Amino acid sequence: MQRARCMRMSTIRHKELSELTGPERAARYRELADAQRGLAAACPVADIRRTHLELAALWSRLAEQAEHGVRPAAAPAESCRVAPAE
């Protein structure tokens, strides 16, 4: 039951992100990182909380790369699943 409370999925489409400029992508990635940190703070399950923090770190790294004009080496799948803040 606790797992269900801190896991809610939404879809981020690759096409939506790829149409953004580098600074716009960086800002969006930071929003996604913040959402993951918010979920981690509210999650009572340690392993899920840790996963949210790991995802936040990945989104933050992508934001830094986008700011410097670095594109991911390969396009992600058509959609990536992340858990947004409720």
mmCIF file of the C-alpha atoms, coordinates in Angstrom:
data_MODEL
# 
_entry.id   MODEL 
# 
loop_
_atom_site.group_PDB 
_atom_site.id 
_atom_site.type_symbol 
_atom_site.label_atom_id 
_atom_site.label_alt_id 
_atom_site.label_comp_id 
_atom_site.label_asym_id 
_atom_site.label_entity_id 
_atom_site.label_seq_id 
_atom_site.pdbx_PDB_ins_code 
_atom_site.Cartn_x 
_atom_site.Cartn_y 
_atom_site.Cartn_z 
_atom_site.occupancy 
_atom_site.B_iso_or_equiv 
_atom_site.pdbx_formal_charge 
_atom_site.auth_seq_id 
_atom_site.auth_comp_id 
_atom_site.auth_asym_id 
_atom_site.auth_atom_id 
_atom_site.pdbx_PDB_model_num 
ATOM 1  C CA . MET A 1 1  ? 0.000  0.000  0.000   1.00 0.00 ? 1  MET A CA 1 
ATOM 2  C CA . GLN A 1 2  ? 2.798  2.446  0.839   1.00 0.00 ? 2  GLN A CA 1 
ATOM 3  C CA . ARG A 1 3  ? 4.467  1.760  -2.503  1.00 0.00 ? 3  ARG A CA 1 
ATOM 4  C CA . ALA A 1 4  ? 1.316  2.784  -4.352  1.00 0.00 ? 4  ALA A CA 1 
ATOM 5  C CA . ARG A 1 5  ? 1.196  6.100  -2.498  1.00 0.00 ? 5  ARG A CA 1 
ATOM 6  C CA . CYS A 1 6  ? 4.641  7.176  -3.684  1.00 0.00 ? 6  CYS A CA 1 
ATOM 7  C CA . MET A 1 7  ? 4.514  5.800  -7.226  1.00 0.00 ? 7  MET A CA 1 
ATOM 8  C CA . ARG A 1 8  ? 2.350  7.565  -9.764  1.00 0.00 ? 8  ARG A CA 1 
ATOM 9  C CA . MET A 1 9  ? 3.363  7.410  -13.408 1.00 0.00 ? 9  MET A CA 1 
ATOM 10 C CA . SER A 1 10 ? 3.120  9.935  -16.218 1.00 0.00 ? 10 SER A CA 1 
ATOM 11 C CA . THR A 1 11 ? 4.559  10.060 -19.707 1.00 0.00 ? 11 THR A CA 1 
ATOM 12 C CA . ILE A 1 12 ? 7.113  12.487 -21.088 1.00 0.00 ? 12 ILE A CA 1 
ATOM 13 C CA . ARG A 1 13 ? 7.323  12.225 -24.830 1.00 0.00 ? 13 ARG A CA 1 
ATOM 14 C CA . HIS A 1 14 ? 10.726 12.403 -26.500 1.00 0.00 ? 14 HIS A CA 1 
ATOM 15 C CA . LYS A 1 15 ? 9.306  14.557 -29.294 1.00 0.00 ? 15 LYS A CA 1 
ATOM 16 C CA . GLU A 1 16 ? 8.150  17.185 -26.793 1.00 0.00 ? 16 GLU A CA 1 
ATOM 17 C CA . LEU A 1 17 ? 11.630 17.442 -25.285 1.00 0.00 ? 17 LEU A CA 1 
ATOM 18 C CA . SER A 1 18 ? 13.490 17.347 -28.585 1.00 0.00 ? 18 SER A CA 1 
ATOM 19 C CA . GLU A 1 19 ? 11.572 20.371 -29.866 1.00 0.00 ? 19 GLU A CA 1 
ATOM 20 C CA . LEU A 1 20 ? 12.894 22.537 -27.028 1.00 0.00 ? 20 LEU A CA 1 
ATOM 21 C CA . THR A 1 21 ? 16.052 24.646 -27.192 1.00 0.00 ? 21 THR A CA 1 
ATOM 22 C CA . GLY A 1 22 ? 18.976 23.658 -24.952 1.00 0.00 ? 22 GLY A CA 1 
ATOM 23 C CA . PRO A 1 23 ? 18.096 26.175 -22.211 1.00 0.00 ? 23 PRO A CA 1 
ATOM 24 C CA . GLU A 1 24 ? 14.412 25.207 -22.387 1.00 0.00 ? 24 GLU A CA 1 
ATOM 25 C CA . ARG A 1 25 ? 15.308 21.511 -22.107 1.00 0.00 ? 25 ARG A CA 1 
ATOM 26 C CA . ALA A 1 26 ? 17.590 22.276 -19.171 1.00 0.00 ? 26 ALA A CA 1 
ATOM 27 C CA . ALA A 1 27 ? 14.756 24.085 -17.385 1.00 0.00 ? 27 ALA A CA 1 
ATOM 28 C CA . ARG A 1 28 ? 12.353 21.197 -18.048 1.00 0.00 ? 28 ARG A CA 1 
ATOM 29 C CA . TYR A 1 29 ? 14.898 18.644 -16.828 1.00 0.00 ? 29 TYR A CA 1 
ATOM 30 C CA . ARG A 1 30 ? 15.327 20.689 -13.628 1.00 0.00 ? 30 ARG A CA 1 
ATOM 31 C CA . GLU A 1 31 ? 11.549 20.678 -13.118 1.00 0.00 ? 31 GLU A CA 1 
ATOM 32 C CA . LEU A 1 32 ? 11.568 16.904 -13.472 1.00 0.00 ? 32 LEU A CA 1 
ATOM 33 C CA . ALA A 1 33 ? 14.461 16.614 -11.009 1.00 0.00 ? 33 ALA A CA 1 
ATOM 34 C CA . ASP A 1 34 ? 12.578 18.800 -8.519  1.00 0.00 ? 34 ASP A CA 1 
ATOM 35 C CA . ALA A 1 35 ? 9.476  16.625 -8.928  1.00 0.00 ? 35 ALA A CA 1 
ATOM 36 C CA . GLN A 1 36 ? 11.528 13.507 -8.162  1.00 0.00 ? 36 GLN A CA 1 
ATOM 37 C CA . ARG A 1 37 ? 13.034 15.145 -5.059  1.00 0.00 ? 37 ARG A CA 1 
ATOM 38 C CA . GLY A 1 38 ? 9.520  16.086 -3.909  1.00 0.00 ? 38 GLY A CA 1 
ATOM 39 C CA . LEU A 1 39 ? 8.361  12.523 -4.337  1.00 0.00 ? 39 LEU A CA 1 
ATOM 40 C CA . ALA A 1 40 ? 11.395 11.261 -2.446  1.00 0.00 ? 40 ALA A CA 1 
ATOM 41 C CA . ALA A 1 41 ? 10.669 13.585 0.453   1.00 0.00 ? 41 ALA A CA 1 
ATOM 42 C CA . ALA A 1 42 ? 7.078  12.351 0.681   1.00 0.00 ? 42 ALA A CA 1 
ATOM 43 C CA . CYS A 1 43 ? 7.806  8.657  0.204   1.00 0.00 ? 43 CYS A CA 1 
ATOM 44 C CA . PRO A 1 44 ? 7.872  6.464  3.327   1.00 0.00 ? 44 PRO A CA 1 
ATOM 45 C CA . VAL A 1 45 ? 9.505  3.503  1.529   1.00 0.00 ? 45 VAL A CA 1 
ATOM 46 C CA . ALA A 1 46 ? 13.311 3.737  1.617   1.00 0.00 ? 46 ALA A CA 1 
ATOM 47 C CA . ASP A 1 47 ? 14.096 1.857  -1.605  1.00 0.00 ? 47 ASP A CA 1 
ATOM 48 C CA . ILE A 1 48 ? 11.552 3.850  -3.612  1.00 0.00 ? 48 ILE A CA 1 
ATOM 49 C CA . ARG A 1 49 ? 12.759 7.097  -2.024  1.00 0.00 ? 49 ARG A CA 1 
ATOM 50 C CA . ARG A 1 50 ? 16.311 6.211  -3.077  1.00 0.00 ? 50 ARG A CA 1 
ATOM 51 C CA . THR A 1 51 ? 15.118 5.503  -6.630  1.00 0.00 ? 51 THR A CA 1 
ATOM 52 C CA . HIS A 1 52 ? 13.419 8.912  -6.792  1.00 0.00 ? 52 HIS A CA 1 
ATOM 53 C CA . LEU A 1 53 ? 16.680 10.548 -5.677  1.00 0.00 ? 53 LEU A CA 1 
ATOM 54 C CA . GLU A 1 54 ? 18.644 8.607  -8.292  1.00 0.00 ? 54 GLU A CA 1 
ATOM 55 C CA . LEU A 1 55 ? 16.207 9.769  -10.978 1.00 0.00 ? 55 LEU A CA 1 
ATOM 56 C CA . ALA A 1 56 ? 16.528 13.348 -9.718  1.00 0.00 ? 56 ALA A CA 1 
ATOM 57 C CA . ALA A 1 57 ? 20.305 13.096 -10.084 1.00 0.00 ? 57 ALA A CA 1 
ATOM 58 C CA . LEU A 1 58 ? 19.932 11.818 -13.647 1.00 0.00 ? 58 LEU A CA 1 
ATOM 59 C CA . TRP A 1 59 ? 17.541 14.639 -14.616 1.00 0.00 ? 59 TRP A CA 1 
ATOM 60 C CA . SER A 1 60 ? 19.964 17.152 -13.067 1.00 0.00 ? 60 SER A CA 1 
ATOM 61 C CA . ARG A 1 61 ? 22.854 15.699 -15.070 1.00 0.00 ? 61 ARG A CA 1 
ATOM 62 C CA . LEU A 1 62 ? 20.771 15.966 -18.256 1.00 0.00 ? 62 LEU A CA 1 
ATOM 63 C CA . ALA A 1 63 ? 20.021 19.604 -17.388 1.00 0.00 ? 63 ALA A CA 1 
ATOM 64 C CA . GLU A 1 64 ? 23.729 20.369 -17.095 1.00 0.00 ? 64 GLU A CA 1 
ATOM 65 C CA . GLN A 1 65 ? 24.426 18.669 -20.408 1.00 0.00 ? 65 GLN A CA 1 
ATOM 66 C CA . ALA A 1 66 ? 21.585 20.530 -22.133 1.00 0.00 ? 66 ALA A CA 1 
ATOM 67 C CA . GLU A 1 67 ? 22.965 23.846 -20.873 1.00 0.00 ? 67 GLU A CA 1 
ATOM 68 C CA . HIS A 1 68 ? 26.300 23.045 -22.487 1.00 0.00 ? 68 HIS A CA 1 
ATOM 69 C CA . GLY A 1 69 ? 24.750 21.934 -25.769 1.00 0.00 ? 69 GLY A CA 1 
ATOM 70 C CA . VAL A 1 70 ? 25.412 18.232 -25.233 1.00 0.00 ? 70 VAL A CA 1 
ATOM 71 C CA . ARG A 1 71 ? 22.726 15.972 -26.678 1.00 0.00 ? 71 ARG A CA 1 
ATOM 72 C CA . PRO A 1 72 ? 22.189 12.424 -25.398 1.00 0.00 ? 72 PRO A CA 1 
ATOM 73 C CA . ALA A 1 73 ? 24.237 9.885  -27.370 1.00 0.00 ? 73 ALA A CA 1 
ATOM 74 C CA . ALA A 1 74 ? 21.094 7.998  -28.378 1.00 0.00 ? 74 ALA A CA 1 
ATOM 75 C CA . ALA A 1 75 ? 17.479 9.031  -28.527 1.00 0.00 ? 75 ALA A CA 1 
ATOM 76 C CA . PRO A 1 76 ? 15.427 7.595  -25.678 1.00 0.00 ? 76 PRO A CA 1 
ATOM 77 C CA . ALA A 1 77 ? 12.450 5.371  -26.291 1.00 0.00 ? 77 ALA A CA 1 
ATOM 78 C CA . GLU A 1 78 ? 9.285  7.051  -27.562 1.00 0.00 ? 78 GLU A CA 1 
ATOM 79 C CA . SER A 1 79 ? 8.338  7.782  -23.972 1.00 0.00 ? 79 SER A CA 1 
ATOM 80 C CA . CYS A 1 80 ? 10.039 7.721  -20.598 1.00 0.00 ? 80 CYS A CA 1 
ATOM 81 C CA . ARG A 1 81 ? 8.085  7.060  -17.449 1.00 0.00 ? 81 ARG A CA 1 
ATOM 82 C CA . VAL A 1 82 ? 8.639  9.204  -14.391 1.00 0.00 ? 82 VAL A CA 1 
ATOM 83 C CA . ALA A 1 83 ? 6.637  9.719  -11.244 1.00 0.00 ? 83 ALA A CA 1 
ATOM 84 C CA . PRO A 1 84 ? 5.436  13.341 -10.936 1.00 0.00 ? 84 PRO A CA 1 
ATOM 85 C CA . ALA A 1 85 ? 4.637  15.065 -7.661  1.00 0.00 ? 85 ALA A CA 1 
ATOM 86 C CA . GLU A 1 86 ? 0.989  14.746 -6.722  1.00 0.00 ? 86 GLU A CA 1 
# 
